Amino acid sequence: MSWERIHFSSSENRIFSFFVVFGAFEEDISISASKYNFSEIPDNTDIQKYHDGAAPEYRDSFRSGYLWEEICDKNPKLAEEIRNAPSCMVISTDTGDQDTLDYLRNLVGLTTYFLDNGGVCVYEPQRFKWWTPAEWTENIFIHKKPKIFEHTTILVSEQENGNHWYHTRGLRLFARPEISVHDVTDELAGNVHEMINRFIEFQALGGIIENGQSIKMKGLPISMWCEHKGDEDDPDFNNKHVEIHWQ
């Protein structure tokens, strides 16, 4: 069954996916199409195995930094399994915009295959997420439909003035820009969160936010509008983004 993008309009942005499966893996790949809801490896997808004999420093780079320290604190048992994993499979895709999410369905199936055949964890750095096998299976794989909000996240950062900056991660997987809203007050936080979720779903299903587009949503000021900004080298997003202004 195809994963449709009901709002699709073609964009010049590119789909970029990056999944890392830690574990011990056989050399041969024999994936069941029916079991893993898999039809083909998406265009421009690279699958590489890294271990002690093949760029171990690259594999070990995933086991460092803030996200690694966070998983060590929150789930030391999983961190120990990742630390002891002799290798990792890196599945990355860099391709043009697509009118369906079938590429994602195939990537989920491929990732799950490696998880079922020697894997101990899935790392999704674009989303800032380490998945245990049970979490990945229960939240991503078994539903047989795209779990858009599981591949994206809304981060909240406190600003010096006491308000908050709401910003997303993960939308590059869908060839769409991230969402950013500064100066969110506590009073409007719930409505802003809902607005961002609407934009996440709209974009993941193929929609395009127009530059200068105004926002009309109950509970938010009628003066709000959207501005396209940034690029993939922006360290805050590793992606382009849409900055939503209050006026």
C-alpha positions as CSV (number, residue, x, y, z in Angstrom):
1,M,0.0,0.0,0.0
2,S,1.4,3.4,-1.0
3,W,1.9,6.1,1.7
4,E,0.2,9.1,0.0
5,R,1.1,12.7,0.4
6,I,-2.3,14.3,0.1
7,H,-1.1,17.9,0.1
8,F,1.8,17.3,-2.3
9,S,3.3,20.2,-4.3
10,S,6.8,19.6,-5.7
11,S,9.7,21.6,-4.1
12,E,13.3,22.1,-4.9
13,N,14.3,20.8,-1.4
14,R,15.9,17.4,-1.1
15,I,14.9,14.5,1.1
16,F,17.7,13.7,3.6
17,S,17.4,10.7,5.9
18,F,19.9,9.3,8.3
19,F,19.4,6.2,10.5
20,V,22.1,4.3,12.4
21,V,21.5,0.8,13.7
22,F,24.1,-0.4,16.2
23,G,24.7,-4.2,16.6
24,A,26.4,-7.2,15.1
25,F,25.3,-8.0,11.5
26,E,25.8,-10.7,8.9
27,E,27.3,-9.7,5.6
28,D,24.4,-11.0,3.4
29,I,21.1,-9.1,3.3
30,S,17.9,-11.1,2.6
31,I,14.9,-8.9,3.4
32,S,11.3,-10.2,3.2
33,A,9.1,-7.8,1.3
34,S,5.9,-8.9,3.0
35,K,7.3,-9.0,6.5
36,Y,8.9,-5.6,6.3
37,N,6.4,-3.8,4.0
38,F,9.4,-3.2,1.7
39,S,9.5,-2.9,-2.1
40,E,12.9,-1.4,-3.0
41,I,15.9,0.5,-1.7
42,P,15.0,4.2,-2.3
43,D,17.0,6.1,-4.9
44,N,20.3,7.6,-3.8
45,T,20.4,5.5,-0.6
46,D,23.7,4.5,0.8
47,I,24.1,1.6,3.2
48,Q,27.4,1.3,5.0
49,K,28.8,-0.9,7.8
50,Y,31.3,0.6,10.2
51,H,33.3,-1.5,12.6
52,D,36.8,-1.8,14.1
53,G,38.3,-2.6,10.7
54,A,36.3,0.0,8.7
55,A,36.4,3.7,10.0
56,P,35.9,2.9,13.7
57,E,36.4,6.6,14.5
58,Y,33.3,7.4,12.4
59,R,31.2,4.8,14.3
60,D,32.5,6.1,17.6
61,S,31.6,9.7,16.7
62,F,27.9,8.8,17.3
63,R,28.9,7.7,20.8
64,S,30.0,11.1,21.9
65,G,28.5,14.6,22.5
66,Y,25.4,15.8,24.2
67,L,22.9,13.2,22.8
68,W,25.2,10.4,23.8
69,E,25.6,11.7,27.3
70,E,21.9,12.1,27.6
71,I,21.2,8.5,26.7
72,C,23.9,7.4,29.1
73,D,22.1,9.2,31.9
74,K,18.5,8.3,31.0
75,N,19.1,4.7,29.9
76,P,22.4,3.3,31.0
77,K,21.5,-0.3,30.1
78,L,20.8,0.7,26.5
79,A,24.0,2.8,26.4
80,E,26.0,-0.2,27.6
81,E,24.6,-2.3,24.7
82,I,25.4,0.5,22.2
83,R,28.9,0.8,23.7
84,N,29.5,-2.9,23.3
85,A,28.1,-3.1,19.8
86,P,30.9,-4.1,17.4
87,S,29.5,-2.3,14.4
88,C,26.8,-0.1,13.1
89,M,24.8,0.1,9.8
90,V,24.3,3.6,8.5
91,I,21.4,4.1,6.1
92,S,21.4,7.5,4.5
93,T,19.3,8.9,1.6
94,D,19.8,12.2,-0.3
95,T,17.3,12.5,-3.1
96,G,14.7,14.8,-4.7
97,D,11.3,15.5,-3.4
98,Q,8.8,12.7,-3.8
99,D,5.0,12.7,-4.3
100,T,4.5,9.7,-1.9
101,L,6.2,8.7,1.4
102,D,7.0,5.2,0.0
103,Y,10.6,6.0,0.3
104,L,10.1,6.4,4.1
105,R,8.1,3.1,4.2
106,N,11.0,1.4,2.6
107,L,13.6,3.0,4.9
108,V,11.5,2.0,7.9
109,G,11.4,-1.6,6.7
110,L,15.1,-1.7,5.9
111,T,16.0,-0.2,9.3
112,T,13.6,-2.7,11.1
113,Y,15.2,-5.6,9.2
114,F,18.7,-4.7,10.5
115,L,17.2,-4.2,14.0
116,D,15.7,-7.7,13.9
117,N,18.9,-9.2,12.6
118,G,21.6,-8.2,15.1
119,G,20.6,-4.7,16.0
120,V,20.3,-3.3,19.6
121,C,19.3,0.3,18.9
122,V,18.3,2.8,16.2
123,Y,19.8,6.2,16.3
124,E,17.9,9.0,14.5
125,P,20.2,12.1,14.8
126,Q,18.0,14.4,12.8
127,R,15.2,13.9,15.3
128,F,17.6,13.7,18.4
129,K,16.3,10.3,19.2
130,W,17.8,6.9,20.4
131,W,15.2,4.1,19.8
132,T,15.2,0.9,21.7
133,P,14.0,-2.1,19.6
134,A,10.7,-2.2,21.4
135,E,10.1,1.6,21.0
136,W,11.0,1.5,17.3
137,T,8.7,-1.5,16.7
138,E,5.8,-0.2,18.7
139,N,5.9,3.5,17.7
140,I,7.2,3.3,14.1
141,F,7.0,-0.1,12.4
142,I,3.9,-2.0,13.4
143,H,1.4,0.7,12.3
144,K,2.1,0.2,8.6
145,K,1.5,3.9,8.0
146,P,3.7,6.9,8.3
147,K,4.2,8.0,11.9
148,I,5.0,11.6,11.1
149,F,5.2,13.0,14.6
150,E,7.5,10.2,15.7
151,H,10.1,11.3,13.2
152,T,9.9,15.0,14.2
153,T,10.2,16.8,17.5
154,I,9.4,20.2,18.9
155,L,12.1,21.7,21.1
156,V,11.5,24.5,23.6
157,S,14.3,26.8,24.6
158,E,14.1,29.5,27.2
159,Q,15.0,33.1,26.1
160,E,16.6,35.8,28.2
161,N,13.4,37.7,28.4
162,G,11.6,34.8,30.0
163,N,9.6,33.8,26.9
164,H,10.4,30.7,24.9
165,W,11.6,29.7,21.4
166,Y,9.7,26.8,19.8
167,H,11.6,25.1,17.0
168,T,11.4,21.7,15.2
169,R,13.8,19.0,14.1
170,G,13.3,16.2,11.6
171,L,11.5,17.8,8.7
172,R,14.4,17.4,6.4
173,L,13.3,13.8,6.2
174,F,10.3,15.1,4.3
175,A,12.2,17.6,2.1
176,R,10.6,20.5,4.1
177,P,11.9,23.3,6.2
178,E,11.8,23.4,10.0
179,I,9.4,25.6,12.0
180,S,10.6,28.4,14.3
181,V,8.7,30.7,16.6
182,H,10.4,33.1,19.1
183,D,9.0,35.0,22.0
184,V,6.2,32.5,22.9
185,T,4.5,33.4,26.1
186,D,3.1,30.9,28.6
187,E,-0.4,32.1,27.7
188,L,0.0,31.3,24.0
189,A,2.2,28.2,24.4
190,G,-0.5,25.6,23.9
191,N,-1.9,27.3,20.7
192,V,1.6,27.7,19.3
193,H,2.3,24.0,19.9
194,E,-0.9,23.1,18.0
195,M,0.0,25.4,15.2
196,I,3.4,23.9,14.8
197,N,1.9,20.4,14.8
198,R,-0.5,21.4,12.0
199,F,2.4,22.7,10.0
200,I,4.5,19.5,10.6
201,E,1.7,17.3,9.3
202,F,0.9,19.6,6.4
203,Q,4.5,19.7,5.2
204,A,5.2,16.0,5.8
205,L,2.1,15.2,3.7
206,G,3.6,17.3,0.9
207,G,2.3,20.8,1.5
208,I,4.4,23.9,1.0
209,I,4.3,27.0,3.3
210,E,4.5,30.0,1.1
211,N,6.9,32.8,1.9
212,G,4.9,35.6,3.4
213,Q,1.9,33.4,4.2
214,S,-0.3,34.8,6.9
215,I,-1.6,32.6,9.7
216,K,-5.3,32.4,10.7
217,M,-5.9,30.2,13.7
218,K,-8.2,30.6,16.6
219,G,-6.4,31.7,19.7
220,L,-3.5,33.3,17.9
221,P,-3.0,37.0,16.8
222,I,-4.2,37.6,13.2
223,S,-0.9,39.5,12.5
224,M,1.3,36.3,12.4
225,W,3.1,35.5,9.1
226,C,5.8,33.1,7.7
227,E,9.3,33.9,6.4
228,H,11.6,31.4,4.7
229,K,15.2,31.6,6.1
230,G,18.5,29.7,6.5
231,D,20.1,26.8,4.8
232,E,21.3,23.2,5.6
233,D,24.5,24.7,7.3
234,D,22.5,26.5,10.0
235,P,23.6,24.7,13.2
236,D,20.3,25.4,14.9
237,F,18.4,23.3,12.4
238,N,20.8,21.6,10.0
239,N,18.0,22.6,7.5
240,K,16.2,25.6,6.1
241,H,13.5,26.9,8.3
242,V,10.3,28.9,8.3
243,E,10.4,31.7,10.9
244,I,6.9,32.6,12.1
245,H,6.7,36.3,13.1
246,W,4.1,37.8,15.4
247,Q,3.6,41.0,13.3
